[in-house]
Amino acid sequence: MSDSALSGLLSTVFGVQANSIGIGGLPAILSIKPQYWGIFAIIMVVDIVVAMVLIFLFHKTGFLTKTEEDGHAQETLKEASEGLVEPTVFTETTEVVSPLAGQVKSLSQATDPVFSSGVMG
């Protein structure tokens, strides 16, 4: 987003004007007045280069990158909290009243792999 801010600043400094509020990104040049296409194309190249340089620098420095230590801390927290709450097991049968016909089943018995794996539901 910082590269987009730089592109907006450069477009303002060079007085780039558009015929309308158009789409963003590379096709944005279609909404720019033809006499400003050249400078706008240069600004777009600057934007792309700045974005690539920032991505490279963030990757090299590890900025905003999850490390193994972060994952280890999450596992340690999970292990530490496991003994705090005892799972509750219900042994009595409960009758569910519904206007629909069917059976109540555990999600693990669902035919949909998303629900049966416990990802959703």
C-alpha positions, 0 to 999 in steps of 0.5 A: 500500500505504501507503493500505491501512496507513492504512485498517488503522490507522483500522479498528483505532483505531475498533474495526471488527470483522468476522464472518470474514476476508473478501475485500479491497477494496470488497466487504470491507464484506460481512464487517464487522459491520453496526454498523460499516458506517458507519465502515468506509464512511468509512474506505473513502472515505478509502482511495480518496481517499488512493490517488488523491492519492498517484497524482496526486502520484507522477505530477506529481513523476515519482516511480517514473516511467521517463524518457527519460534512463533509456531513453537510458541503456539504449540507450547500454549496449546499443550499447556492449556490442554489439561485446564479444561476437562472434556465433558461426556454426556451419557444420557439420551436427549430427544430432539423435537423437530418438524422435519423427518430425519436422524440426528447424527454426529458431524464426524458421520457426515458425508461431506469431508469438510464437516466430517473432518471438523473444519466447519460445523 
